[in-house]
Amino acid sequence: MSQLPSDKFIEKFSPLREVKDCEFIRAHQAVNFFDFWDALEKDLGSECIPFWGAVWPAAKSLARFIRTQKGLLRDKTVLDFGCGSGIVSIASAMCGASRVIANDIDPVALYIAQKNFKANGVNVDTESIDLLNHPPSTSFDLVFVVDMFYERHTSQHLLQFLYKQIEKGAEVIISDGNRPFAPRTESEILFEEELEVDKELEGVSNRAVKIMRLQ
């Protein structure tokens, strides 16, 4: 997708506002996700799945968790893999990381993330390369992954990538809202909570989130 949503569209359907349960961050978010989704496809003239239009519970939990972990990010190079609208990248930059790299293969997500970075006054680098198929030359101290384990084959490929980062010395932390192919036995649970969510969007009224260190 080469087109980007217009500023007029963004202001109308996904204005900048405080993130519920994570009020120290402001982000562009859909007021009504399904109305926004329909309008976005019309605005861009193509079909899409705009994951960046909502701040998902696993991203909120991880952003808040980061704030409680003094020293976790200090002077670290951080990769936010599949960053979406950049919530975890923003929290990382706010909490002492020396460099934050927000990666997503969706150019619209990165465009919105850059707007969110500016609105929150943080410096974050963006990267659009598909890191699963083009291994990064940069090494990372810390890799964050939020809600990426939806599909079996992709999840297996992602785990291979993450274990390679561990072999290179990185710590890998996954925040997962009970998605079907998230690692279970290979991880140490660092924090868990249940958040109220939009039932129309999520299919449930509450979603359990676990933050795990991949081992």
N, C-alpha and C positions, 0 to 999 in steps of 0.2 A: 504494500500500500504506500504510494508516494504522496498522496494528498494529506493535508493536515486540517483539522477543524478550524473554522474561522474564530477570531476573537469574539465576535458577536455570538456565535453559537456557544462557546465556552461560558461566556458570561450568563447566558440565558439558561442553559441546561446543566452546567456543572460549575457553578460559581465557587470562588475561594471562600472557605469557611473552616471553623475549628473542627477537628476530628473528634467525634464522640468517643468517650473513654480514653482519649489521648489529646487533651485540650491544649497541650503545649506545642502542638503542630497544627498548622493550617494547610489545607490542600484543596484542590479542585475536586469536587465530588458531585455526582448526579443527585438532583433533588428527588426525582423518581426514575429509578434505573431503567425500567422498560420503556418509558416515554423517551428518555435520553438515548437509549440504544436505537430505537426506531428513527429518531431524528438524526442521529449521527450517521447512520447508513445513507439516509437521504442527502445529508450535507456532503458526505464524501463520495457518494455515487457508487458505493460498493458495499458488499457484506463484510462484517467484521464481528469480533467478540471483544468488546472494550473492557477488559478486566480492570483497566486503570480507573474506570468510572466509579468504583466503589473502594472504600478502605476496608479490607477484609479483616475478620477478627484476629487471625494469626499475625497479621502485620501490626495491629494495635498492641497485642500482647507482647510481641517481641520489642517494639519500640519502648514500651513501658519497662520491660525487663532490663533493657540496656541501661536505662536511667538509674536503676538500682544497683548496678554492678560497677562500682567505682574501680577503675583500673583495668577493666576488661578491654576497653578500646584504646587506652592511653598509648599514643605513639605507634599505633598499629595501622597497617595497610589493610583495608577492608574491601571485600567484594560483596556487593548485594546482588546476588544472582537472580535474574527474573524480577527486577526491581519494581515493575508496575509503575505506580504513581510516585514512588520514591520515599515512602514513609520511613522505612528502616534506614535508608541512606541518610535521611534528615536527622534521625535520632543518633545515628553513628557519628555524623559530623558535629552534632551538638555536644557529644559526650567524650570528646578527646581524641578521636582517630586522627592520625597524621595525614592520611589520604583515604578517600572513599571513592570507589569505582562502582557506579550504578550501571548494571548490564541488563539489556532487554532487547529482544529481536524485533519488537514492535516499535516502529519509529514514532507512532502517535504517543505511545506510553512514554517514550523518552522525551518527547516534546513537552508533554504535560509535566513530567517529572522535573524538567528544567525550569518550568514556570513555578513549580512548588519549591524548588531549591531557592530561587530568587526571592520568593515571598517569605521564606523563613530565614533568609540571610545567611545561608550556608554555601560553602564551596564543595562541589561534588563533581568528579569527572564522570562522563557518560561513555558507554561502550556498546555498540550495536552488533558486534560480531557474535555469531552462534558459537559459543565456547565449547559446546559439546562436540562439534565437528571441526573446530579450529582452536586447538589448545592454546591458552594464553602464554605469552612470553614473560609476562609479569608474575612474580610470586606474591602470595598473599599471606598475611598473618592470621586472618580471620575471614571465613566465608559464611555469609548468612543466606539461608534458603527459606522462603515462605510459601507454603501451600502450592508446591510444584508437583506433588505426587498423585496425579489424577489418572494417568494412563500407564499401563503395565510396561510396555516397551520403552517409552520415554523415561519412565522412572528408573528402569534398570540402567539405561544409558547415563542418566544423571548420577546415579550412585557410583558408577565407574569413574566418572569425572571427579566426584567429591573425594573418593578414596585416593585418587592420584594427588589431589591437593593435600590430603593428610600426609601422604608419603613425602611430599615436599616441605612439610613442616607446618602446614596450616591447621588451625582449629576450625571445625565445621559445626555450626549450630543451626538446627532446623526448627522452624516454628510451623506446626501443622494442626489444622482444624479437622482432624479425623478423616483425612482424605484416604482413599482406599489402598494406595500402594506405598504409603510412608513406611520407612524402616521402623521396626519395633524392637526386635531382640538385639539389634546392632547398635543400640543407642542408650545413653544415660539421660534420664529425665531430670531436667534442671528446675522446671517450674510448670505448673498446670493450673488452669482456671476455666471457668465457664462464663461466657459472655452472652448477653441478650443480643439477638440479631434480627434483621428484617426477615420475617417468615416468608413473605412473598418472594423474596430474592433467594433465600437459603433453603427454604423448604422445612425449616424447623424454627422454633422460637428462641432456642439457646444452642450455642455450639461450644463444645469442649475443645480447648486448645492445649497442646503440649509443646513445650520448648525442650529440645533434646540436643545433646552433644553426640555427634556420630563417632562411633568407636571402631 
